[in-house]
């Protein structure tokens, strides 16, 4: 034994391994620094971070590609189902991936779980959580609004709680907070792959995670242990130089980028940040940037692992994860020489605070030019309401900086002039800012503290201060500001900006106020300039977890049952869609030719409709009621081809279905942008639609339509959109559907000769099977029986 030790010591001195000199010894856990059991989070005992497996997969792909990789590529390729055989071409291949986790918010979870139930499995196969944040309407204030929501939504919450317990799913109760904030605080980890049934899932990219918004059917795939498919994205690199200071915040990075790329510029791409400027952004600031990347259509956004993320992991009691990430750190950033399909550089030292809107999140205006824009465009100058919080900007840092501005005003004897609301992102944030005094500052300032939920950001706002149709301006730190989204009023001019500017401009009550240059008057009439916001990004006394709002699934679930009432008007057990009949479709009416922007809010509105998210037939009464009919320029008024009468879109669709007539929709550019709302795909399928034919699709919506057995098709020549009139009849040669080949549409004008138009699609072989079988879920059930 002594001889062996001496020989081994000599070998090490010469740089030799024990294996090379013929000495055998027992393997230990120290053989590989990645061969450790580090839990993904503090809530689940048996789910671990598998950097070792990721590293092994990555080594296989590196050998195959022989080129440097971007960080996002590393995450995706390290999660490939078949790293040796997977075809890998940016923008072309369909990657089959194995995500680490699934997360669902309460509105989308209903349909996801209903679909999962029909698969007949006893438990989810991958870690899954459900978060109750969407169904709480902002009305009076946090506690009362929460109590009201629990009462109104009891049936849905009971269903979700019972289903989560039955199927081994972690359940975050109402009041826990917004899904994306909960994920950042508890579940996100560097290098991980997460899918979530909400379009702002990319928020977790602020903690180095590849987090992608999907439809509920995609979530069901992963819950059922099937590989998840994603079209191989392209990569947009954003190089950050300089550092933030003064009034400029992390939010301004993405507001600026949205102005550069527009709502379509990130489609089919992952946005990846790099450069020395990254460390100028706190971890939660990186989350804000990643969150709003959804507004440029990006697949997701990622930041490389950095010290700001490590600090956040430590602060949220996940030091073990931070230490493990440091071991794997080389693979938690882009390789030297990695190539991007596009590179954009933003100098943080020169970046101005921005305000984006109204009506779209990509109309970006620097604060120095905003007052002139208000005047030039005749936007209402009076600021009616300022709203801070949401999943985008509700971190401790956001609240701290905002409170510093409010306190500055209070010290000068003045308060908010406009109405002011605060939405804490989580119970942990609420409890911490209550302990540290920011909440009291906001209340002194005149603010109303809302529930830890989405609230006005998604249209859950019982607004009373203006009448519908009354033009007015509101300013929020939210992410999305499409027409009518926040309050259901199409005349509301909604603008998004940092919480810092929201608070400052709320003090003035004017959209023309520039806090960097314009002075206010104190209680005595003396002029003063607001001080730039200040505040630590992490609480010096640690986070206060607040109330316990988590329900862990029980160890023994065998006797549990799921609560669904057969007579419910909010929950409905799903019936399978019918399979394709194998024939071409002829003489189809066009239900509506949609003109201009048609988001998922236009296709399946949120707000009051959220209560029907678990009842497909009831929620289908909102199908396409916001889309503008190209025939008359009106919403929710289309001609019934069989009666000649005008009626609401869902009513005409139901009449066609009753008569056994399939129908199609014609759409414009980027059809289906916005939230990852699978109901926008389920509803047309349920009401008898066959195909949606557009100039182009938003990624998530296109996939959702395929999942439900519909045909999302695009005009091979986008100009052909103009050739089709709303009263034309259509033949679709469905028998031509094949990978990489166009489909023929025959147009029969009301007056004139028939003509052909070629349609493109992105179906692969597996997705064609979805269409043939009637849906992806039907295909799954068919395969389970085989």
C-alpha positions in Angstrom: 0.0 0.0 0.0 2.8 2.4 0.9 4.6 1.5 -2.4 1.4 2.4 -4.3 1.1 5.7 -2.5 4.8 6.6 -3.2 4.4 5.5 -6.9 1.2 7.6 -7.1 3.0 10.6 -5.6 5.8 10.3 -8.1 3.4 9.9 -10.9 1.5 13.1 -9.9 4.7 15.0 -9.7 5.4 14.1 -13.3 1.8 14.9 -14.4 0.7 11.2 -14.8 -2.6 9.8 -13.8 -3.1 6.8 -11.5 -4.7 4.9 -14.4 -1.6 5.4 -16.6 0.7 3.7 -14.1 -1.6 0.7 -13.6 -3.0 1.5 -10.2 -6.7 0.7 -9.6 -8.7 2.4 -6.9 -12.3 2.8 -5.9 -14.2 5.6 -7.8 -15.3 8.4 -5.6 -17.8 11.3 -6.0 -14.7 13.6 -6.4 -13.8 11.9 -9.7 -16.1 14.4 -11.5 -16.9 17.8 -10.0 -20.2 17.6 -11.8 -21.1 14.2 -10.3 -23.0 15.8 -7.4 -26.6 15.8 -6.2 -27.7 19.4 -6.0 -31.4 19.9 -5.8 -33.2 22.1 -8.4 -35.0 24.0 -5.6 -35.8 24.0 -1.9 -39.3 22.5 -2.4 -38.7 19.2 -4.2 -36.5 16.5 -2.6 -35.9 14.2 -5.6 -35.3 16.6 -8.5 -31.7 17.4 -9.1 -29.6 19.6 -11.5 -27.9 17.2 -13.9 -24.9 19.2 -15.2 -23.1 16.0 -15.7 -25.6 14.7 -18.3 -25.7 18.2 -19.9 -22.0 18.2 -20.2 -22.0 14.7 -21.8 -24.6 15.7 -24.3 -22.7 18.9 -25.1 -19.5 17.0 -25.7 -21.3 14.8 -28.3 -22.7 17.9 -30.1 -19.4 19.7 -30.0 -17.7 16.8 -31.7 -20.3 16.8 -34.4 -20.4 20.5 -35.1 -16.8 21.4 -34.5 -17.5 25.1 -33.9 -17.9 27.5 -31.0 -21.4 27.6 -29.5 -23.5 30.4 -28.2 -24.8 30.0 -24.6 -28.4 29.4 -25.7 -27.1 26.7 -28.1 -25.3 25.1 -25.2 -28.5 24.9 -23.2 -30.6 23.5 -26.0 -28.1 21.0 -27.2 -27.3 19.8 -23.7 -31.0 18.9 -23.4 -31.4 17.1 -26.7 -33.3 13.8 -26.6 -30.8 12.3 -29.1 -27.6 14.4 -29.3 -25.9 11.9 -31.6 -28.7 11.6 -34.2 -30.5 15.0 -34.0 -30.3 17.1 -37.1 -29.0 20.6 -36.2 -29.5 23.5 -38.6 -30.4 26.9 -37.3 -33.9 28.0 -38.4 -34.5 24.7 -40.1 -34.3 21.6 -37.9 -36.9 20.6 -35.3 -35.0 19.9 -32.1 -36.4 17.2 -29.8 -35.7 18.3 -26.3 -36.0 17.1 -22.7 -36.9 20.1 -20.5 -36.0 20.1 -16.8 -39.4 21.5 -15.7 -42.9 22.6 -16.6 -44.7 25.6 -15.1 -48.4 26.6 -15.7 -50.4 29.6 -14.6 -53.9 29.0 -13.3 -55.7 30.2 -16.5 -53.7 27.9 -18.8 -53.2 25.1 -16.3 -56.9 24.3 -16.4 -56.8 23.2 -20.0 -53.3 21.7 -19.7 -54.4 19.5 -16.8 -57.7 18.6 -18.5 -55.7 17.4 -21.5 -53.2 15.6 -19.3 -56.1 13.8 -17.6 -57.2 12.3 -20.9 -53.8 10.7 -21.3 -54.6 8.4 -18.4 -51.2 8.6 -16.6 -51.0 8.4 -12.8 -48.4 11.2 -12.4 -46.6 13.8 -14.3 -43.3 12.4 -15.5 -41.3 15.7 -15.1 -41.3 18.3 -12.3 -44.3 20.6 -12.7 -45.8 23.5 -10.8 -49.1 25.4 -11.1 -49.3 29.1 -10.0 -52.6 30.9 -9.2 -52.0 34.5 -10.4 -54.3 35.2 -13.4 -57.8 35.0 -12.0 -57.6 37.7 -9.3 -59.3 40.9 -10.4 -57.9 44.3 -9.2 -60.7 46.3 -7.7 -60.3 47.6 -4.2 -57.0 46.4 -2.8 -54.9 43.4 -2.2 -56.6 41.6 0.7 -60.2 42.2 -0.3 -59.5 41.5 -4.0 -57.8 38.2 -3.1 -60.7 37.1 -0.8 -63.2 38.0 -3.5 -61.2 36.0 -6.1 -60.9 32.9 -3.8 -64.7 33.0 -3.4 -65.5 33.5 -7.1 -63.0 31.0 -8.4 -63.4 28.4 -5.6 -64.5 25.8 -8.1 -61.4 26.3 -10.3 -59.0 26.5 -7.4 -60.4 23.3 -5.9 -60.0 21.6 -9.3 -56.4 22.7 -9.6 -55.5 21.9 -6.0 -57.0 18.4 -6.3 -55.5 17.7 -9.7 -52.1 18.9 -8.5 -52.3 16.7 -5.5 -53.4 13.7 -7.6 -50.8 14.1 -10.3 -47.8 15.0 -8.2 -47.7 18.7 -9.1 -46.5 21.6 -6.8 -49.4 24.0 -6.3 -48.9 27.7 -5.5 -52.1 29.0 -4.0 -53.8 32.3 -4.8 -51.8 35.1 -3.2 -48.5 33.4 -3.8 -47.5 35.8 -6.5 -47.0 36.0 -10.3 -45.7 32.8 -11.8 -42.6 34.3 -13.3 -41.5 36.0 -10.1 -42.1 32.7 -8.2 -40.0 30.8 -10.8 -37.1 33.3 -10.5 -37.2 33.2 -6.7 -37.6 29.4 -6.4 -37.1 27.3 -9.5 -34.9 29.0 -12.1 -31.3 27.8 -12.3 -28.4 28.6 -14.7 -28.2 26.2 -17.7 -31.7 24.7 -17.1 -34.5 24.3 -19.7 -38.0 25.3 -18.6 -41.2 25.5 -20.6 -44.1 27.5 -19.2 -47.7 28.0 -20.4 -47.3 31.8 -20.5 -45.6 33.9 -23.0 -43.5 35.7 -20.4 -41.9 32.5 -19.2 -38.5 33.9 -20.6 -38.3 36.0 -17.4 -36.2 33.1 -16.0 -33.6 34.0 -18.5 -32.4 36.5 -16.0 -31.1 33.6 -14.0 -29.3 32.0 -16.9 -32.1 29.6 -17.7 -33.6 28.9 -21.2 -37.2 29.4 -20.4 -39.7 29.2 -23.2 -43.4 30.1 -23.4 -45.6 27.3 -24.9 -49.2 26.2 -25.3 -50.8 23.8 -22.9 -50.5 21.0 -25.3 -46.7 21.3 -25.4 -46.7 21.3 -21.6 -48.8 18.1 -21.7 -46.1 16.5 -23.9 -43.4 17.1 -21.3 -45.7 16.2 -18.4 -46.3 12.9 -20.2 -42.6 12.3 -20.8 -42.6 12.9 -24.5 -39.8 14.9 -26.1 -40.7 18.5 -26.7 -40.2 19.9 -30.2 -38.9 23.3 -31.0 -37.8 24.6 -34.4 -34.1 25.3 -34.1 -33.9 29.0 -33.5 -31.5 31.6 -34.9 -29.5 33.7 -32.4 -29.5 37.4 -31.9 -26.6 38.6 -29.9 -27.0 41.8 -27.9 -23.7 43.2 -26.7 -23.9 45.5 -23.6 -21.2 48.0 -23.0 -20.8 50.7 -20.4 -23.0 50.7 -17.2 -26.4 52.0 -16.0 -26.7 55.1 -14.0 -29.1 57.7 -12.9 -32.7 57.4 -14.2 -31.8 54.7 -16.7 -32.8 51.2 -15.6 -32.6 47.6 -17.0 -36.1 48.0 -18.4 -34.7 50.6 -20.8 -32.5 48.0 -22.5 -35.5 46.0 -23.7 -37.6 49.1 -24.5 -34.7 50.3 -26.7 -34.3 46.9 -28.3 -38.1 46.6 -29.0 -37.8 49.9 -30.9 -34.9 48.5 -33.0 -36.4 45.0 -33.7 -40.1 45.7 -33.6 -42.7 43.1 -32.5 -41.6 40.8 -35.3 -37.9 41.2 -35.3 -37.1 38.5 -32.8 -39.4 35.9 -34.3 -37.7 32.5 -34.6 -34.7 33.6 -32.6 -33.3 33.5 -29.1 -31.9 36.8 -27.9 -28.6 36.3 -26.0 -26.9 39.1 -24.0 -23.2 39.3 -23.5 -20.5 41.9 -22.8 -19.1 43.7 -19.8 -22.3 45.7 -19.4 -24.2 42.6 -18.3 -22.8 42.9 -14.8 -24.3 46.4 -14.6 -27.7 44.8 -14.4 -28.9 43.1 -11.3 -30.3 39.5 -11.6 -33.8 40.8 -11.3 -33.0 43.5 -13.9 -31.8 40.8 -16.2 -35.1 39.1 -15.6 -37.0 42.2 -16.6 -35.1 42.4 -19.9 -35.6 38.7 -20.6 -39.3 38.9 -19.7 -40.2 41.6 -22.2 -38.2 39.9 -24.9 -41.6 38.2 -25.6 -42.6 41.6 -27.0 -40.2 41.3 -30.0 -41.5 37.8 -30.8 -38.3 36.1 -29.5 -38.4 32.4 -28.7 -36.7 33.4 -25.4 -33.9 35.5 -23.9 -30.9 34.4 -21.9 -28.2 36.0 -19.9 -24.9 34.2 -19.2 -24.3 33.1 -15.6 -22.6 35.9 -13.7 -21.9 37.2 -10.2 -25.1 39.1 -10.0 -27.0 35.9 -10.5 -24.8 34.2 -7.9 -25.7 36.9 -5.4 -29.4 36.4 -6.1 -29.1 32.6 -5.6 -27.4 33.2 -2.3 -30.1 35.7 -1.2 -32.9 33.3 -2.1 -31.3 30.5 -0.1 -29.9 28.6 -3.1 -26.2 29.0 -2.5 -25.6 25.3 -3.3 -27.0 25.9 -6.8 -24.8 29.0 -7.2 -21.7 27.0 -6.1 -22.6 24.2 -8.5 -23.1 26.7 -11.3 -19.6 28.1 -10.6 -18.2 24.6 -11.2 -20.0 24.4 -14.5 -19.5 28.1 -15.3 -17.5 27.5 -18.5 -20.6 26.1 -20.2 -22.9 28.8 -18.8 -21.7 31.4 -21.2 -21.0 31.6 -24.9 -17.8 30.1 -26.3 -15.1 32.5 -27.5 -15.8 33.1 -31.2 -19.4 32.0 -31.1 -21.3 33.4 -34.1 -24.7 35.1 -33.9 -27.1 35.6 -36.9 -27.3 39.2 -35.9 -25.5 41.4 -33.4 -26.8 44.6 -31.8 -24.7 46.8 -29.5 -26.2 48.9 -26.7 -24.0 51.3 -24.7 -25.6 51.5 -21.2 -23.7 54.6 -20.4 -25.4 56.4 -23.3 -28.8 54.8 -23.0 -31.7 57.1 -22.2 -34.9 56.1 -20.3 -37.6 55.2 -22.8 -41.4 55.1 -22.9 -43.0 52.7 -25.4 -46.5 53.0 -26.9 -49.3 53.6 -27.1 -51.1 50.5 -28.4 -47.9 48.5 -29.2 -44.8 47.8 -27.1 -42.3 48.6 -29.9 -43.1 52.3 -30.5 -40.0 53.4 -28.5 -39.4 57.1 -27.6 -36.6 58.3 -25.4 -37.7 60.5 -22.5 -36.0 63.6 -24.0 -38.3 63.4 -27.0 -41.5 62.1 -25.4 -43.2 65.4 -24.5 -42.8 66.5 -28.2 -44.3 63.1 -29.3 -47.3 63.5 -27.0 -48.0 66.9 -28.5 -47.3 65.9 -32.1 -49.6 62.8 -31.9 -52.3 64.4 -29.8 -52.0 61.8 -27.1 -53.9 62.7 -24.0 -51.5 64.6 -21.8 -53.1 64.1 -18.5 -51.8 60.9 -16.8 -54.8 59.2 -15.3 -53.2 56.2 -13.7 -49.6 55.1 -13.0 -49.2 51.4 -12.3 -46.0 49.6 -11.1 -45.4 46.0 -10.5 -46.2 43.0 -12.8 -44.1 40.0 -13.7 -41.7 42.4 -15.5 -40.9 44.9 -12.8 -41.9 43.8 -9.3 -38.5 42.9 -7.8 -37.2 44.2 -4.5 -34.9 46.5 -6.5 -37.8 47.9 -8.5 -39.8 48.5 -5.4 -36.8 50.0 -3.6 -36.0 52.5 -6.4 -39.6 53.4 -6.8 -40.1 54.0 -3.1 -37.0 56.3 -3.1 -38.7 58.6 -5.7 -42.0 58.5 -3.8 -40.2 59.4 -0.5 -38.4 62.3 -2.2 -41.8 63.7 -3.2 -43.2 63.1 0.3 -40.2 64.9 1.8 -41.2 67.9 -0.3 -44.8 67.7 0.9 -46.4 66.4 -2.2 -48.0 63.1 -3.3 -49.2 61.3 -6.4 -51.4 63.5 -8.6 -52.6 60.6 -10.7 -54.1 57.4 -9.4 -51.3 55.1 -8.4 -51.3 51.3 -8.0 -48.6 48.8 -6.8 -48.6 45.1 -7.6 -46.0 43.1 -5.6 -44.7 40.3 -7.7 -44.8 37.7 -4.9 -45.8 37.1 -1.3 -42.1 37.2 -0.5 -41.7 40.6 -2.1 -44.8 41.9 -0.4 -43.7 40.7 3.0 -40.2 42.1 2.5 -41.2 45.5 1.4 -43.8 45.7 4.2 -41.0 44.9 6.7 -38.5 47.3 5.1 -40.9 50.2 4.8 -41.4 50.6 1.1 -45.0 49.6 1.2 -45.8 52.2 3.8 -44.1 54.8 1.6 -46.3 53.8 -1.3 -49.5 54.1 0.8 -48.4 57.5 2.2 -47.8 58.5 -1.4 -51.4 57.7 -2.2 -50.9 54.3 -3.7 -53.3 51.4 -3.7 -51.5 48.1 -3.1 -53.1 45.3 -5.2 -52.9 41.6 -4.7 -49.8 39.6 -5.5 -51.1 38.7 -9.0 -51.2 39.8 -12.6 -54.1 42.2 -12.2 -54.4 45.1 -14.7 -51.4 43.8 -16.7 -53.6 41.1 -18.2 -56.9 42.9 -18.1 -58.0 41.9 -14.6 -58.9 45.4 -13.6 -62.3 46.7 -12.6 -61.4 50.2 -13.6 -63.9 52.9 -12.5 -62.2 56.3 -13.2 -63.0 56.6 -16.9 -65.9 55.4 -19.1 -65.4 53.0 -22.0 -64.6 55.0 -25.1 -63.1 57.9 -23.2 -59.6 58.8 -24.5 -57.1 58.8 -21.7 -53.4 57.9 -20.9 -52.1 55.4 -18.4 -48.4 54.5 -17.7 -47.2 51.2 -16.4 -44.1 49.2 -15.7 -45.8 46.3 -17.5 -44.7 44.5 -20.7 -47.6 44.6 -23.0 -50.0 47.4 -24.1 -52.1 46.3 -27.0 -55.4 48.1 -27.5 -57.8 47.5 -24.7 -55.5 45.0 -23.0 -55.4 46.6 -19.5 -58.9 47.9 -19.0 -61.0 46.8 -22.0 -61.2 50.4 -23.2 -59.9 50.7 -26.8 -59.5 54.5 -26.2 -57.0 54.0 -23.4 -53.5 55.1 -24.5 -51.4 52.6 -22.6 -47.6 53.2 -22.4 -44.9 51.0 -20.8 -41.8 52.2 -19.1 -39.6 51.6 -16.0 -41.3 51.8 -12.6 -39.0 54.7 -11.9 -40.5 56.9 -14.6 -44.0 55.7 -13.7 -43.7 57.0 -10.1 -42.0 60.3 -11.3 -44.7 61.1 -13.9 -47.5 60.1 -11.5 -46.3 62.9 -9.2 -46.6 65.4 -12.1 -49.8 63.8 -13.5 -48.6 64.7 -16.9 -47.3 62.7 -19.9 -45.2 65.7 -20.9 -43.1 65.7 -17.6 -39.5 64.7 -17.9 -38.1 64.1 -14.4 -34.5 64.4 -15.7 -35.0 68.0 -16.6 -38.4 69.3 -15.4 -38.9 70.7 -12.0 -41.9 70.2 -9.6 -43.3 72.5 -7.0 -43.2 71.5 -3.3 -45.9 72.2 -0.8 -44.7 75.8 -0.4 -44.5 76.5 -4.1 -40.8 76.2 -4.4 -39.3 74.4 -7.4 -37.2 71.3 -7.0 -35.8 68.5 -9.2 -36.5 64.9 -8.2 -33.4 63.0 -7.2 -32.5 60.0 -9.4 -33.8 56.7 -7.9 -31.6 54.8 -5.5 -31.9 51.5 -3.7 -30.2 48.1 -3.2 -31.1 45.3 -5.5 -31.3 42.8 -2.7 -32.6 43.2 0.9 -29.8 43.6 3.4 -31.8 41.7 6.0 -32.7 38.9 3.7 -36.1 38.1 2.2 -39.1 37.6 4.4 -41.0 34.6 3.0 -44.4 35.9 4.3 -47.3 33.6 4.5 -47.0 29.9 3.5 -48.8 29.6 0.2 -47.3 26.4 -1.2 -49.1 23.0 -1.4 -46.7 20.1 -1.9 -48.2 16.9 -3.4 -48.8 14.2 -0.8 -46.7 11.1 -0.7 -49.7 8.8 -1.1 -51.9 9.9 -3.9 -53.6 6.6 -4.7 -57.0 7.5 -3.1 -57.2 11.1 -4.4 -59.7 12.2 -7.0 -60.0 15.3 -9.1 -62.9 17.7 -8.5 -64.9 18.5 -11.7 -68.6 19.0 -11.6 -70.6 17.7 -14.7 -72.8 20.8 -14.4 -70.1 23.4 -14.2 -70.0 26.3 -16.5 -66.3 26.9 -15.8 -64.8 23.4 -16.2 -65.5 20.9 -18.9 -63.9 17.5 -19.5 -62.6 17.4 -23.0 -63.9 15.2 -25.8 -61.4 14.2 -28.6 -61.5 16.1 -31.8 -62.4 14.1 -34.9 -59.7 12.8 -37.2 -59.1 14.1 -40.7 -61.3 12.2 -43.2 -58.4 11.8 -45.7 -60.0 14.0 -48.4 -59.5 17.4 -49.9 -61.8 20.1 -48.5 -64.0 21.9 -50.9 -66.4 24.9 -51.1 -65.2 26.2 -47.7 -66.5 29.7 -46.6 -64.2 32.3 -45.2 -65.4 32.9 -41.7 -63.5 36.2 -41.5 -60.7 37.9 -43.5 -58.9 39.6 -40.6 -57.2 42.9 -41.5 -54.1 44.2 -39.6 -52.9 43.2 -36.2 -54.6 40.1 -35.0 -53.1 39.1 -31.6 -54.2 36.3 -29.3 -56.1 39.0 -27.5 -58.1 39.6 -30.6 -58.6 35.9 -31.2 -59.4 34.9 -27.6 -59.8 37.9 -25.3 -58.7 37.7 -21.6 -60.2 39.9 -18.9 -63.7 38.6 -17.9 -63.3 35.6 -20.3 -60.5 34.2 -18.1 -63.1 32.5 -15.9 -64.0 30.2 -18.8 -60.5 29.0 -19.5 -61.4 25.5 -18.3 -64.6 25.3 -20.3 -63.9 25.2 -24.0 -67.5 25.6 -25.3 -68.2 28.7 -23.1 -64.9 30.4 -23.8 -65.4 29.8 -27.5 -68.0 32.6 -27.5 -65.1 35.1 -27.5 -63.5 33.6 -30.6 -62.1 36.3 -32.9 -64.5 38.9 -31.6 -61.7 41.5 -31.6 -60.4 40.8 -35.1 -61.1 43.5 -37.7 -63.2 42.2 -40.6 -61.5 43.3 -43.9 -64.9 43.4 -45.5 -66.4 46.2 -43.4 -63.7 47.4 -41.1 -65.7 46.3 -38.1 -65.0 43.8 -35.3 -67.3 40.9 -34.5 -69.5 41.4 -37.5 -69.3 38.9 -40.4 -71.6 37.7 -43.1 -73.0 34.2 -42.8 -72.4 32.7 -46.3 -75.4 30.4 -45.9 -78.0 33.0 -44.8 -76.5 36.3 -46.1 -77.1 37.8 -42.6 -74.5 39.5 -40.5 -73.8 38.2 -37.0 -71.1 37.8 -34.4 -68.1 35.7 -35.4 -68.7 32.8 -32.9 -72.4 32.7 -33.8 -71.6 32.3 -37.5 -69.0 29.6 -36.8 -71.5 27.7 -34.6 -74.1 27.9 -37.4 -71.6 26.5 -39.9 -70.7 23.7 -37.5 -74.3 22.8 -36.9 -74.7 22.5 -40.7 -71.6 20.4 -41.0 -69.6 23.1 -42.9 -65.9 23.5 -42.2 -64.5 27.0 -42.6 -61.2 28.9 -42.8 -59.8 32.2 -41.6 -57.6 34.5 -43.7 -55.1 36.5 -41.6 -52.5 39.3 -42.0 -48.9 39.6 -40.8 -47.7 37.9 -37.5 -51.1 36.4 -36.8 -51.4 35.2 -33.2 -48.7 37.4 -31.6 -49.0 38.0 -27.9 -49.7 35.6 -25.1 -49.2 31.9 -25.4 -52.9 31.4 -25.4 -53.8 27.9 -26.6 -57.5 28.8 -26.4 -56.9 30.9 -29.5 -56.1 27.6 -31.3 -58.6 25.4 -29.4 -61.6 27.6 -30.1 -61.5 27.7 -33.9 -60.9 23.9 -33.9 -63.9 23.4 -31.5 -66.1 25.5 -33.6 -65.4 23.7 -36.9 -62.4 25.5 -38.4 -60.0 23.6 -40.7 -57.3 26.1 -41.5 -55.9 29.6 -40.7 -54.2 31.1 -43.8 -52.0 34.2 -43.2 -49.2 36.2 -44.4 -47.1 35.0 -41.4 -47.6 33.5 -37.9 -46.3 34.2 -34.4 -44.3 31.1 -33.4 -46.3 29.9 -30.4 -49.7 30.3 -32.0 -48.6 28.4 -35.2 -47.5 25.5 -33.0 -50.7 25.6 -30.9 -52.8 25.4 -34.1 -50.9 22.3 -35.2 -51.3 20.7 -31.8 -55.1 21.0 -32.1 -55.2 19.4 -35.6 -55.6 22.6 -37.6 -53.7 23.7 -40.6 -51.7 26.9 -40.1 -50.7 27.9 -43.6 -49.0 31.0 -45.1 -49.3 32.6 -48.5 -46.1 31.6 -50.4 -46.4 35.0 -51.9 -47.7 37.3 -49.1 -49.2 39.6 -51.8 -51.7 36.9 -52.5 -53.5 37.9 -49.3 -55.0 40.8 -51.3 -56.4 38.4 -54.0 -58.7 36.7 -51.6 -62.0 38.3 -50.9 -64.2 37.6 -47.8 -67.1 36.2 -49.8 -64.9 33.8 -51.9 -65.2 30.0 -51.5 -62.1 27.9 -51.0 -60.9 24.5 -51.9 -58.0 23.2 -49.8 -56.1 20.2 -51.3 -55.3 18.6 -48.0 -54.1 15.4 -49.6 -51.0 17.4 -50.8 -49.8 17.9 -47.3 -46.2 16.8 -47.1 -43.0 17.9 -45.5 -41.4 20.8 -47.4 -44.0 21.0 -50.1 -46.5 23.7 -50.7 -50.3 23.1 -50.6 -52.7 24.3 -53.3 -55.7 26.5 -52.5 -58.3 27.0 -55.2 -60.2 30.2 -54.9 -63.7 30.5 -56.2 -64.6 34.1 -56.5 -68.2 35.2 -56.1 -67.9 36.6 -59.6 -65.2 35.4 -61.9 -63.1 32.3 -62.7 -61.4 30.1 -60.2 -57.7 30.4 -59.7 -54.9 28.7 -57.6 -52.7 30.1 -54.8 -49.8 28.3 -53.3 -49.6 28.0 -49.6 -46.5 27.2 -47.5 -46.3 25.4 -44.1 -43.8 24.3 -41.5 -45.2 20.8 -40.8 -42.7 18.0 -40.1 -43.6 14.3 -40.3 -44.7 14.0 -36.7 -46.9 17.1 -36.9 -48.6 15.8 -40.1 -49.6 12.8 -37.9 -51.2 15.3 -35.5 -53.3 16.6 -38.4 -54.3 13.2 -39.6 -55.3 11.9 -36.2 -57.2 15.1 -35.3 -54.8 16.5 -32.7 -51.5 15.9 -30.9 -53.4 14.6 -27.9 -55.2 12.0 -30.1 -51.8 10.9 -31.5 -50.5 10.5 -27.9 -53.5 8.4 -26.9 -53.2 6.3 -30.0 -49.6 5.7 -29.3 -50.3 4.8 -25.7 -52.8 2.1 -26.8 -50.4 0.7 -29.4 
